[in-house]
């Protein structure tokens, strides 16, 4: 991905369905599975922008989760279609802040929100390091594009 690639507003890189094994004794999706699917949404983001496992192996750089919050808004029932509109809220030369909504059902109601900060790390020194230029440029372009969506 390059900084000249048009930035979707918001990013829509993951869809899923609430599976039977994700439900708990209350008949709705369990909290642990909200975390699982939000992590899958972040993984899809990392892969698409070039922060893949291959990147980590080749460069000895990777993304570490620094801060993460999930806010539960409305329950999700088995079989509900899930989408994850994602925006990049802010960035520095070594980190980015994301905001992901979980939308559910045919009406795509807001079910939950995940917000987090990922650090770009040197895997040997175990310290934050600046993004590669192309990745940093993409995050900068995404922040600018996603400002048009208004505050999360």
C-alpha positions as CSV (number, residue, x, y, z in Angstrom):
1,X,0.0,0.0,0.0
2,X,1.3,3.4,-0.9
3,X,0.4,6.9,0.2
4,X,-0.9,7.5,-3.3
5,X,-3.6,4.8,-2.9
6,X,-7.0,6.4,-2.3
7,X,-8.0,6.0,1.4
8,X,-11.4,4.6,2.0
9,X,-13.5,6.6,4.5
10,X,-14.0,4.6,6.6
11,X,-11.9,1.5,5.9
12,X,-14.1,-1.6,5.4
13,X,-11.7,-4.5,5.3
14,X,-13.5,-7.2,7.5
15,X,-16.9,-8.7,7.5
16,X,-18.1,-11.8,9.5
17,X,-21.1,-13.4,10.9
18,X,-21.8,-14.0,14.6
19,X,-21.2,-17.8,14.9
20,X,-23.0,-20.2,17.2
21,X,-19.9,-21.0,19.1
22,X,-19.5,-17.3,20.0
23,X,-22.7,-17.2,22.0
24,X,-22.8,-17.6,25.8
25,X,-25.5,-18.8,28.3
26,X,-27.4,-15.5,27.8
27,X,-27.9,-16.3,24.1
28,X,-25.9,-13.5,22.8
29,X,-22.3,-13.0,21.6
30,X,-19.8,-13.4,24.5
31,X,-17.4,-10.6,25.5
32,X,-14.4,-12.7,24.7
33,X,-15.6,-13.1,21.1
34,X,-16.0,-9.3,20.7
35,X,-12.3,-9.1,21.6
36,X,-11.5,-11.8,19.1
37,X,-13.3,-10.2,16.1
38,X,-11.9,-6.7,17.0
39,X,-8.4,-8.2,17.0
40,X,-9.2,-9.7,13.5
41,X,-10.2,-6.3,12.3
42,X,-6.9,-4.8,13.6
43,X,-5.0,-7.7,12.0
44,X,-6.7,-7.0,8.7
45,X,-5.6,-3.4,9.0
46,X,-2.0,-4.3,9.8
47,X,-1.8,-6.7,6.9
48,X,-3.3,-4.2,4.4
49,X,-0.9,-1.4,5.4
50,X,2.2,-3.6,5.2
51,X,2.7,-4.5,8.9
52,X,2.4,-8.2,8.2
53,X,4.1,-11.1,9.8
54,X,6.3,-11.3,6.7
55,X,7.3,-7.6,7.3
56,X,8.2,-8.5,10.9
57,X,10.4,-11.4,9.8
58,X,12.1,-9.4,7.1
59,X,12.6,-6.2,9.0
60,X,12.6,-7.3,12.6
61,X,9.9,-4.6,13.1
62,X,6.3,-5.1,14.2
63,X,3.2,-3.6,15.8
64,X,2.6,-3.9,19.6
65,X,-0.7,-3.1,21.2
66,X,-0.2,-0.2,23.7
67,X,-3.8,0.6,24.8
68,X,-7.1,-1.0,24.0
69,X,-10.7,-0.4,25.0
70,X,-14.0,-2.0,24.0
71,X,-17.3,-0.4,24.7
72,X,-20.4,-2.6,24.4
73,X,-23.4,-0.7,23.0
74,X,-26.0,-3.4,22.0
75,X,-26.0,-7.1,22.1
76,X,-25.3,-9.3,19.1
77,X,-27.2,-12.4,18.4
78,X,-26.1,-15.6,16.6
79,X,-26.2,-15.2,12.8
80,X,-25.9,-11.4,12.7
81,X,-23.9,-10.0,9.9
82,X,-21.0,-8.0,11.3
83,X,-19.0,-5.2,9.6
84,X,-16.1,-3.2,11.1
85,X,-15.9,0.4,9.8
86,X,-12.4,1.5,10.8
87,X,-10.7,4.9,10.9
88,X,-7.3,6.1,11.8
89,X,-7.8,8.9,14.3
90,X,-4.2,10.0,14.8
91,X,-0.6,9.0,14.5
92,X,3.0,9.9,15.4
93,X,6.2,8.7,13.7
94,X,6.0,5.5,15.9
95,X,2.4,4.9,16.7
96,X,-1.2,5.1,15.4
97,X,-4.6,5.4,17.1
98,X,-7.5,3.6,15.6
99,X,-11.3,3.6,16.1
100,X,-13.3,0.6,15.0
101,X,-17.1,0.2,15.1
102,X,-18.8,-3.2,15.1
103,X,-22.0,-2.9,13.1
104,X,-24.5,-5.8,13.3
105,X,-27.6,-7.2,11.7
106,X,-29.4,-6.2,8.5
107,X,-29.8,-2.7,9.8
108,X,-26.1,-2.5,10.7
109,X,-26.8,-1.0,14.2
110,X,-23.8,0.0,16.4
111,X,-23.1,-3.0,18.6
112,X,-19.7,-2.1,20.0
113,X,-16.6,0.2,19.6
114,X,-13.0,-0.7,19.9
115,X,-10.3,2.0,20.3
116,X,-6.6,1.4,20.5
117,X,-3.1,2.5,20.0
118,X,-0.4,0.4,18.3
119,X,3.3,1.0,18.5
120,X,5.8,0.3,15.8
121,X,8.5,-1.7,17.5
122,X,12.1,-3.0,16.9
123,X,11.7,-6.7,17.7
124,X,15.3,-7.1,18.8
125,X,15.7,-3.9,21.0
126,X,12.1,-4.1,22.1
127,X,11.7,-0.4,21.7
128,X,9.5,1.9,19.6
129,X,11.0,3.0,16.2
130,X,9.6,5.2,13.4
131,X,7.5,3.6,10.7
132,X,9.0,2.9,7.3
133,X,8.5,5.9,5.1
134,X,5.7,4.4,3.0
135,X,3.8,3.1,6.0
136,X,4.1,6.4,7.8
137,X,2.9,8.2,4.7
138,X,-0.1,5.9,4.4
139,X,-1.1,6.5,8.1
140,X,-0.7,10.2,7.7
141,X,-2.9,10.2,4.6
142,X,-5.5,8.0,6.4
143,X,-5.6,10.5,9.3
144,X,-6.2,13.3,7.0
145,X,-8.9,11.4,5.0
146,X,-10.7,10.2,8.1
147,X,-10.9,13.7,9.5
148,X,-13.7,14.2,7.0
149,X,-15.8,11.8,9.0
150,X,-15.9,14.0,12.0
151,X,-14.9,13.0,15.5
152,X,-15.6,9.4,16.5
